[in-house]
Amino acid sequence: MAEKDKLTDAPVEFVKEGVQFVRKCRKPTKKEYVQLVRAVGIGFFMMGVVGYLIKLIHIPIRYLIV
């Protein structure tokens, strides 16, 4: 009987914690949203630059090896 209680307690606790989380959530302000969009944009740009530089370095190396 104790095992059955453990199996049913986990989903119930998960749902309770999920409800608490959703109640604490709020819509971001415009300032927060713009800040987030900037951070994501800078991250995309930086990853693109890094990827381009890596590819730029690998192309000549690949042709030297082959």
N, CA and C atoms as a LAMMPS dump frame, in Angstrom:
ITEM: TIMESTEP
0
ITEM: NUMBER OF ATOMS
198
ITEM: BOX BOUNDS ff ff ff
-5.0000000000000000e+02 5.0000000000000000e+02
-5.0000000000000000e+02 5.0000000000000000e+02
-5.0000000000000000e+02 5.0000000000000000e+02
ITEM: ATOMS id mol type element x y z
1 1 1 N 0.823 -1.199 0
2 1 2 C 0 0 0
3 1 3 C 0.868 1.264 0
4 2 1 N 2.034 1.203 0.63
5 2 2 C 2.92 2.359 0.696
6 2 3 C 3.459 2.723 -0.685
7 3 1 N 3.723 1.717 -1.514
8 3 2 C 4.22 1.99 -2.863
9 3 3 C 3.172 2.719 -3.696
10 4 1 N 1.911 2.329 -3.539
11 4 2 C 0.845 2.978 -4.3
12 4 3 C 0.731 4.451 -3.9
13 5 1 N 0.9 4.744 -2.611
14 5 2 C 0.854 6.135 -2.158
15 5 3 C 1.992 6.948 -2.776
16 6 1 N 3.166 6.348 -2.879
17 6 2 C 4.302 7.05 -3.472
18 6 3 C 4.033 7.354 -4.942
19 7 1 N 3.414 6.411 -5.641
20 7 2 C 3.133 6.602 -7.057
21 7 3 C 2.102 7.702 -7.297
22 8 1 N 1.143 7.838 -6.41
23 8 2 C 0.12 8.868 -6.596
24 8 3 C 0.548 10.218 -6.031
25 9 1 N 1.483 10.234 -5.087
26 9 2 C 1.924 11.501 -4.503
27 9 3 C 2.753 12.328 -5.488
28 10 1 N 3.564 11.667 -6.287
29 10 2 C 4.442 12.396 -7.21
30 10 3 C 3.653 13.237 -8.202
31 11 1 N 2.672 12.679 -8.914
32 11 2 C 1.921 13.522 -9.859
33 11 3 C 1.131 14.637 -9.174
34 12 1 N 0.578 14.345 -8.006
35 12 2 C -0.206 15.359 -7.288
36 12 3 C 0.708 16.508 -6.874
37 13 1 N 1.884 16.183 -6.371
38 13 2 C 2.827 17.224 -5.956
39 13 3 C 3.305 18.02 -7.171
40 14 1 N 3.535 17.337 -8.283
41 14 2 C 3.957 18.001 -9.516
42 14 3 C 2.91 19.019 -9.964
43 15 1 N 1.654 18.631 -9.924
44 15 2 C 0.571 19.531 -10.339
45 15 3 C 0.484 20.721 -9.378
46 16 1 N 0.607 20.474 -8.073
47 16 2 C 0.558 21.577 -7.094
48 16 3 C 1.681 22.577 -7.346
49 17 1 N 2.893 22.074 -7.573
50 17 2 C 4.019 22.967 -7.828
51 17 3 C 3.832 23.715 -9.147
52 18 1 N 3.263 23.052 -10.14
53 18 2 C 3 23.708 -11.416
54 18 3 C 2.003 24.831 -11.266
55 19 1 N 0.956 24.604 -10.487
56 19 2 C -0.058 25.64 -10.259
57 19 3 C 0.564 26.826 -9.524
58 20 1 N 1.4 26.561 -8.524
59 20 2 C 2.077 27.641 -7.805
60 20 3 C 2.956 28.449 -8.757
61 21 1 N 3.672 27.771 -9.625
62 21 2 C 4.556 28.448 -10.579
63 21 3 C 3.755 29.35 -11.507
64 22 1 N 2.657 28.836 -12.049
65 22 2 C 1.851 29.621 -12.99
66 22 3 C 1.235 30.828 -12.296
67 23 1 N 0.856 30.679 -11.04
68 23 2 C 0.276 31.821 -10.302
69 23 3 C 1.313 32.914 -10.07
70 24 1 N 2.583 32.529 -9.909
71 24 2 C 3.636 33.523 -9.678
72 24 3 C 4.093 34.196 -10.966
73 25 1 N 3.805 33.587 -12.11
74 25 2 C 4.223 34.148 -13.395
75 25 3 C 3.452 35.434 -13.679
76 26 1 N 4.122 36.315 -14.39
77 26 2 C 3.457 37.546 -14.809
78 26 3 C 3.957 37.932 -16.187
79 27 1 N 3.227 38.781 -16.84
80 27 2 C 3.595 39.241 -18.174
81 27 3 C 4.757 40.234 -18.038
82 28 1 N 5.776 40.105 -18.893
83 28 2 C 6.905 41.04 -18.785
84 28 3 C 6.505 42.449 -19.221
85 29 1 N 7.177 43.418 -18.621
86 29 2 C 6.94 44.802 -19.034
87 29 3 C 7.611 45.021 -20.383
88 30 1 N 7.302 46.151 -21.005
89 30 2 C 7.895 46.445 -22.309
90 30 3 C 9.414 46.543 -22.198
91 31 1 N 9.888 47.135 -21.124
92 31 2 C 11.339 47.283 -20.914
93 31 3 C 12.009 45.911 -20.794
94 32 1 N 11.398 45.017 -20.031
95 32 2 C 11.946 43.668 -19.873
96 32 3 C 11.93 42.923 -21.203
97 33 1 N 10.864 43.083 -21.96
98 33 2 C 10.729 42.403 -23.252
99 33 3 C 11.799 42.885 -24.228
100 34 1 N 12.009 44.199 -24.292
101 34 2 C 13.02 44.753 -25.198
102 34 3 C 14.406 44.272 -24.789
103 35 1 N 14.656 44.221 -23.493
104 35 2 C 15.948 43.751 -22.996
105 35 3 C 16.174 42.28 -23.39
106 36 1 N 15.154 41.476 -23.278
107 36 2 C 15.238 40.068 -23.65
108 36 3 C 15.473 39.912 -25.147
109 37 1 N 14.748 40.677 -25.955
110 37 2 C 14.91 40.607 -27.406
111 37 3 C 16.331 41.016 -27.8
112 38 1 N 16.858 42.055 -27.163
113 38 2 C 18.242 42.479 -27.44
114 38 3 C 19.236 41.379 -27.088
115 39 1 N 19.068 40.788 -25.912
116 39 2 C 19.994 39.738 -25.478
117 39 3 C 19.965 38.555 -26.437
118 40 1 N 18.777 38.155 -26.866
119 40 2 C 18.661 37.024 -27.8
120 40 3 C 19.256 37.407 -29.152
121 41 1 N 19.007 38.609 -29.601
122 41 2 C 19.561 39.074 -30.881
123 41 3 C 21.08 39.106 -30.856
124 42 1 N 21.656 39.617 -29.776
125 42 2 C 23.111 39.657 -29.647
126 42 3 C 23.666 38.238 -29.61
127 43 1 N 22.969 37.339 -28.926
128 43 2 C 23.408 35.94 -28.869
129 43 3 C 23.405 35.292 -30.239
130 44 1 N 22.341 35.503 -31.015
131 44 2 C 22.273 34.965 -32.377
132 44 3 C 23.414 35.53 -33.228
133 45 1 N 23.626 36.829 -33.125
134 45 2 C 24.68 37.476 -33.911
135 45 3 C 26.053 36.92 -33.546
136 46 1 N 26.321 36.801 -32.265
137 46 2 C 27.626 36.299 -31.814
138 46 3 C 27.843 34.852 -32.264
139 47 1 N 26.812 34.018 -32.168
140 47 2 C 26.95 32.629 -32.611
141 47 3 C 27.174 32.575 -34.124
142 48 1 N 26.543 33.449 -34.867
143 48 2 C 26.759 33.506 -36.305
144 48 3 C 28.187 33.909 -36.638
145 49 1 N 28.707 34.904 -35.931
146 49 2 C 30.085 35.349 -36.151
147 49 3 C 31.065 34.231 -35.82
148 50 1 N 30.855 33.578 -34.687
149 50 2 C 31.734 32.478 -34.296
150 50 3 C 31.679 31.355 -35.337
151 51 1 N 30.495 30.99 -35.773
152 51 2 C 30.348 29.945 -36.787
153 51 3 C 31.019 30.326 -38.092
154 52 1 N 30.864 31.582 -38.5
155 52 2 C 31.49 32.042 -39.735
156 52 3 C 33.011 31.989 -39.616
157 53 1 N 33.556 32.441 -38.498
158 53 2 C 35.013 32.425 -38.303
159 53 3 C 35.557 31.005 -38.292
160 54 1 N 34.853 30.104 -37.643
161 54 2 C 35.294 28.71 -37.615
162 54 3 C 35.292 28.141 -39.027
163 55 1 N 34.243 28.415 -39.788
164 55 2 C 34.181 27.91 -41.16
165 55 3 C 35.269 28.548 -42.008
166 56 1 N 35.536 29.825 -41.793
167 56 2 C 36.559 30.54 -42.541
168 56 3 C 37.94 29.943 -42.292
169 57 1 N 38.183 29.494 -41.071
170 57 2 C 39.47 28.883 -40.717
171 57 3 C 39.545 27.454 -41.244
172 58 1 N 38.456 26.713 -41.187
173 58 2 C 38.462 25.301 -41.572
174 58 3 C 38.586 25.076 -43.075
175 59 1 N 38.08 25.968 -43.897
176 59 2 C 38.128 25.76 -45.349
177 59 3 C 39.574 25.651 -45.843
178 60 1 N 40.455 26.598 -45.524
179 60 2 C 41.841 26.444 -45.998
180 60 3 C 42.554 25.229 -45.381
181 61 1 N 42.292 24.952 -44.14
182 61 2 C 42.929 23.808 -43.49
183 61 3 C 42.497 22.523 -44.171
184 62 1 N 41.224 22.409 -44.52
185 62 2 C 40.717 21.203 -45.167
186 62 3 C 41.408 20.98 -46.508
187 63 1 N 41.618 22.039 -47.262
188 63 2 C 42.255 21.894 -48.572
189 63 3 C 43.756 21.637 -48.44
190 64 1 N 44.375 22.085 -47.36
191 64 2 C 45.785 21.764 -47.13
192 64 3 C 45.985 20.295 -46.78
193 65 1 N 45.044 19.743 -46.036
194 65 2 C 45.149 18.354 -45.602
195 65 3 C 44.861 17.399 -46.762
196 66 1 N 43.859 17.723 -47.573
197 66 2 C 43.441 16.825 -48.656
198 66 3 C 44.264 16.977 -49.865
